[in-house]
């Protein structure tokens, strides 16, 4: 039996496993404290810092983000149906949608189980909000889809050919 969109499923499985394993490690290794428990890997530049987030990216909707768990579920289900029913045009699309699925599932699992998302990647040098592997997967997935769109602008997996003169 041939699996449709093999790279989609591989990217989703690897991304989800990495996300859940790293979050498990953080929850087991750090204390949820105020100020947050932090391990400097490169002091002043990059730390592992254990925080939780009840909202979306940049803590948007943190006060009333309960609907985000259902949004994560809907996005995940939609992407699963896409991977199952549609033959994606190329590897970039397969990897992109698979990575986005892994991120939606990873953060969705956190929201469903605990009502909040575990974040721990802390780039202090640039003052960026603390994030997690699921967030990285979503952004890498978007980058893959942008590459797919630029490489294959007509959307069918093959670049348009210019007529020869």
N, C-alpha and C positions, 0 to 999 in steps of 0.2 A: 504494500500500500504506500502510495506516495503522499507525503505531507505537503499541503499547500502552504506557501509562505514560511518555509522552514526557518529562515533567518528571523522573521517576526517572532516566532515562538521561542527561539533560542535567546534572542535579545531580551524578551520579556522575562523568561525564567532566570537568566543570569542577573539581570538588573534587580529583580524582586529578591532573589536570594542574597545578593550583596547588601541591599538595603536592610532587609530584616536581620541579617547576621550582624551588621554593624550597629544597628539600633539595640539589639539584644546585648552586645558587648558593652555599649555605653551604659545601658540601664543597670547592668550587673557590676560595672567597674567604677561608676561615679555616683555621687550623692546628688539628689535634686535639692539644692540649697540656694539661699539668697545671701550673699552674691553666689553666682553659679560656680560649681566645682569645675575646675579647668586644668588641663594638662598642656603646658607649652611645649610644642614640638620644635618651634623656632620662635623663641621669646619675642613678643612684640609684633610678630608677623603672622604665624599660624598656630592655633591652639585647638585642642579638642575641648569643647565647653558644653556641658550638659544643660540644656534648657528644653522646655516644652512650649508648644504653640497651639492654641485653640483656633487660630484663624488660618488664613491662606498665606500666600507669599507676603513677606514684609509685615506679618501680623495683621493684615487687612481682615476685617470682619471678626476680630478676636472677641468682641463682646457679644455677637450674635451669629456665630459661625456654625451653628448646629446643622444647618442645611448643607454644609460642605461635605458631610459624610455621604449624603444622598447624591450629591453632584459627583463625588469620586466614584460611587457605585455605578451611576448612569454612564459616565465616561468609560469606565472599565468595561462594562457590559457592551457598550457600543463598539469599542475597539476589539473586543473578543469576537463579536459578530463580524466585524470587518475582516479580521484575520482568518476567520473560518470560512466566510462565504465569498470574499472577493480575492481574485488573484492580483496581488500588488505588482505594479509594473517593473520594479527593479529593486536591487539590494538596498539602496538608500532609503526607499520608502518602507521596505520591510523592517530594516533596522530602526528607522525613525518612529514608526508607529509602535513597534515592539518596546522600544525604550520608554515612550510616553505611557504605554500600558503598564510597564513595571513601576513607573513613578506614581501613577494614579492608584494602582493596587497597593503599593507600599504605604503611601500616606493614607489611603482609604482604610486599610487594615488598622492602622493606628487610631484613626478617628472612630471606627466602629467599636474597637475593643476598649480603648482608654478615653475617648473623647478629646484627645489631643495628639499632636505629632511630636515625636522625639527629634530634636535638632542638635547638632554637635560640631559641624564644620565651621570654624570661626577664623576668618581672615581678618585679623585686626589691623594689618598694615593699611588696608583700604577702607576700614570701617564698615564692611558689608554685613548685612544681617546674617545671623547664624542659620545654617541650612543643613540638609542631609543628603544621603545618596539618592533618594527618590527624586529630590529636586534637581540633582545633577543629571539623572537619567532623562527627566522631562526636557531639560534644556539641550542635552545632547540629541534627543529625539527631534526637537524643533530644528536644530542645526542640520541634521540629516535630511529632513524634509525640505529645508531651504536649498541644500545642495542638489537634491533630486529635482527641485523645480528649476534650478539654474542649469543643470546638465540636460534636462529633458523638458524644455519649456512648453512643448505641445501636450504634455501630460500622458502620452501613451508609452513612455519608456524608451522611445527612440528620438534622438534629436532630429529636428526638421532638416532636410537636406536642401541646400541651395541648388537651384537649377544651374547646370553647367553652360558656359557660353562658348 
